[in-house]
Amino acid sequence: MTETTTALLVLAAQKGDASAFSALCEGHYQGSYRFAFKLCQCEQDAADLTQEVWSKVAKDIRVLLEPSAFKAWLFRAVYRRFIDLTRRRQKERLVAEPPQQQCGDTAKVERHLDLLALIAQLPDVERHSVYLFYLEELPIADIAKVLDTPPGTIKSRLHSARQKLSQWAQDERGSEHESRAAN
């Protein structure tokens, strides 16, 4: 969905057009779910988080002053809800005996050489920036809004992530080459 189409749908939804809101949902729900899943690394948590965010979007769409910024606004809402969820779980873990196992622990299963597996190994702040830039194709200015971080920091995180990914890919290729040579 183009930014112009999105902006027009937002304007219509702000005036109460339910079909425009449905079209927004159809055009952006999957992207917001994918982002939530990349953050949570658990299908159920991502589904719950996405549903909560879209409920909030339905209530708060009228306060969005810049309709062309809808996607960044939506992704920022997903990110903020994820941060809230993470903080709540950390508090619960401190109180609970014994510590509860998280859904995301299953993400540590078998690692292999593919770009998504390498991205998953990045520190959270770099992984989130890479995901939004390359997979969701958000501009750096929008990523800065989503993550509430200066654009220069986003550029720095992307640069650092590219270097790590390049090095890891070379290391993987080197170890694969060595194992083939040994056989």
N, C-alpha and C positions, 0 to 999 in steps of 0.2 A: 504494500500500500504506500503510495507516495506521500510525501510530507504535506503537499497541497490538499490531497484528498482527505488526509487525516485532519488537517486544520478545519476544512469545511464540515466534516462530520462532527468535530468537537463543537463548533459554533451551533450546529443544529441540535446537538445533544444538550447543550447549555440552555437552549430554548425549550427543552422538554420533549424533543423528538426521540421516541423510544426506538424507532427503527435505525436512526443514526447511531444511537448508543450500541445497538446490537451489531451494527456494521463495524464500529470501532472494536468491539469485543472480538468479533470474528477475525479482524485483521491483526490484532495485537495480543490476543490471549496466549497463543502458542509461544510467542517470543518471550512474554513475561513468565510463562511456566518454565521454559528452557533456562532462563536466567535464574529463577528460583531454584531449579534443580541443580544448576552448577554451583550455587551457593550452598544449598543444604546437603546435596549429594544423597538425598533420600526422596523417593517418589511421593510417599505419603505427606511428608513435611512440605515438599514443594507444592503439592496440590492444595493443601490447607492454606499455605501462605498466599498462593496465587488467588484463591477464592476470597480470602480476607481482604487482599489488596483491591480486587475488583469490586467488592462490596463498598469499600471506602471510595473508590473512584466514582462509582455510581452516585454516592451521596455528595461528593466534593467537586464534581466536574465543573460546577458553576463558578467556583472560585479560581479556576485556572485562567489567568490573565492573558497568557500567551498561547493560543491554540496550536501554533506551530511547534511548541515545545512539549506537546503531549507525550511523545515517546520517552523523552528524558524524564518528565514528571512521573510517568508510570514506572519506569525502571528505578527511579530514586525511591518511590514508595515501596517497591519490592525490596530494595536494598535496606531501607530503614526498618521495614518489618522483620527482615532477616536478622538485623542487628538486635532488635528488641527480643526476638525469639532466642537468640544465642545468649544474651545477657540473662534472660529468665532461666534458661537451662543451667547456666553456670551457678546461679544462686541456688537452684534446686539441688544441684550436685553437692554443693557445700553443706546443705542441710540434710540431704538424704543419706541413709546408711543401708546397705552398701551403695557405692556409686552405680547409677543406672547406665546401661549400655545404650549408646546412641545409634540411630539408624545409619548415620554417616560412616560408622566403623566398617561397614561392608565395602566401602569404596577403596579399601586397602588391598583388595583382592589382586590377583595376578596382573602384573604390569608388563606391557609389551611396547615395542617401538611403533607408536603411531602418535600423531600430533596431539590428539586429545588426552592421551595418557601422560604425555610430557607436560602439557599445560596444567593438568591436575596436580602435578608435583610442585608447581610454582607456589611461592608464598601467597596467601589470600589476596593481599592488595594488588600484586602483580597479576594473579590469575583473573581477578575481577576486571581489571583494566584490559587485559588481553581479550577476554571473552567479549566484553562490550565493544571493543574496537574492531576485532576481526570477525567475530561470529554474528554479532548484532549490527555491525557496521555503523555504530554511532560515531559522530565526530568528536574530537577531543574536547571541545567546549561542552558538549552534552554529557560526556563521561565525567567531566569535572563537576557538573551539576549533580549527577547521579550519586557520585561518591563523596560529594562535598569536599573537594580537594582542588587546589589550584591547577590550571592547565599545564603549567611547567612540571609539576610533580607527576601528572599523568604521563607526559612525554618521557620523563625520566624512568618511570616504572615500565613503560613499554620498551624503552631502550634496554634496560636491565633484563627484562624478561626475554627479549630477542637474543641477547648474548647468552643467557643461561640455556635457552632452548637449543641454540646452535651448538653449544658445547656438549650438552647432553646427547644430542643427536649424533655428534661426531664420536663421543665415547661409546654409544651403543653400536654404531657401525664398526668401530674398531674392535670391540669385544666380539661381535658377530664374525668379523673377518678372521680373528685369531682362532675362534672355535672351529671355523670351517677349515683353516689351515692345519689344525691339529688332527682333524679327521682325515 
